Amino acid sequence: MKKKVVSLMLCTALTAALAAGCGDSGSADDNAASGNGAASGNEASTEEGEAADGAASGGSVIKVGVFEPQTGENGGGGLQEVYGIRYANQERPTVTVGGTEYTIELVEADNKSDKTEAVTAAQTLVSADVVGVLGSYGSGVSIAAGEIFKEAQIPAIGCSCTNPQVTEGNDYYFRVCFLDPFQGTVMANFAKEEGAKTAAVITQLGDDYSSGLGSFFKNAFNSFGEVVAEEQFQTNQTDFKASLTNIKNANPDVIFAPSSIATAPLIIKQARELGITCPIMAGDTWENATIIENVGEYTQDIFLSTFFDEDGVDEAGAAFITGFKEYLTSNGQSDIIPAVSALGYDAYNTLIDAIEAADSVDPAAICTALATIETTGVTGAISFDANGDANKDMAFIKTVEDGGFKFLKTVTVE
């Protein structure tokens, strides 16, 4: 459970007490693009050298870790979050603490979409003396690195890592996204609203996000319908025809296939080539333009849940949309704003808000401030429950139409 404090001023004064109070006591890639003050690669190098040793040495720079996959199976999604974080840093490059203005330096560590590499990347960030960490895209790597951040007593804010295990038992991990139990229920309810009475589920073996979300969807769907087929596939598998043939024989009304950006177009294309015509649904990972590009003619009846849509944002959200579109195109990207980019933007600003609330650059004090913070981002109001999970109750449902993602409706779960 996240500990609550009565006074952040008292917390700042009693740093040692905070280190024990916010969590359990503990001892303290080559394709990662640099930009906007960000260090590149797993070396977590700095451009300022010895002058940028961080707040601990009394310098005017504090470091924020960016723990994201920029290569590997989830590299595309990770980079989307990185762009949101970099843009937020470009907009808000400094923070004032105790009357001193600090420049915020991003230290990027590529976890390469791999659980073993995730531990190495996390250790790199700890060694770089970051005051907080942002990420990761992918629950598995977030879970793998969680203990590293906890032992070092450095707060981490996940952007889109939705598996419940990310924050479970870890006072130092927070997140700004909704969770898979909610997302699985949302998609099951949406399938019901579309008239589905039977479903098939296909998930990636050993992947915490895919298997977890598939399980939550199955449990929710079985409360009103029947899951008539369940299939699993291996990491890096490219031929899904055997599993999809089994699904075709079960004749479901809908297929739920939470998977990575790389795997999604293969499943969709092969399903349609086998003559499977029912809707294919998934979670937030499918909101990526490369999926549309790679499925070719087979874009019909694709549905997904996600965290953000450009429609219905407030004035601050509208300003973000305008500025971020310009930022994306200036970096050679499409001007379509992925929801995970908005979450990356919100995660960065939430961390900086917590630094200001704590009026401290001590990671333990920042962690304690996060536990009670209430702020507003472009994805909505942000506060955390006792587990460090965002208090959110709404998801956006989208489909693919005219070569892009089209917003359909919002869905809430009581």
Salt bridges, closest charged atoms under 4 A:
ASP24 OD2 - LYS150 NZ 2.87
ASP29 OD1 - LYS112 NZ 2.81
GLU108 OE2 - ARG86 NE 2.80
ASP171 OD2 - LYS3 NZ 3.30
GLU193 OE1 - LYS409 NZ 2.56
ASP208 OD2 - LYS115 NZ 3.23
GLU230 OE2 - LYS218 NZ 2.87
GLU287 OE2 - LYS398 NZ 2.64
ASP309 OD1 - LYS398 NZ 3.25
GLU310 OE2 - LYS325 NZ 3.25
ASP353 OD1 - ARG92 NH2 2.77
GLU356 OE1 - ARG92 NH2 3.18
ASP389 OD1 - ARG175 NE 2.79
GLU401 OE2 - LYS406 NZ 3.32
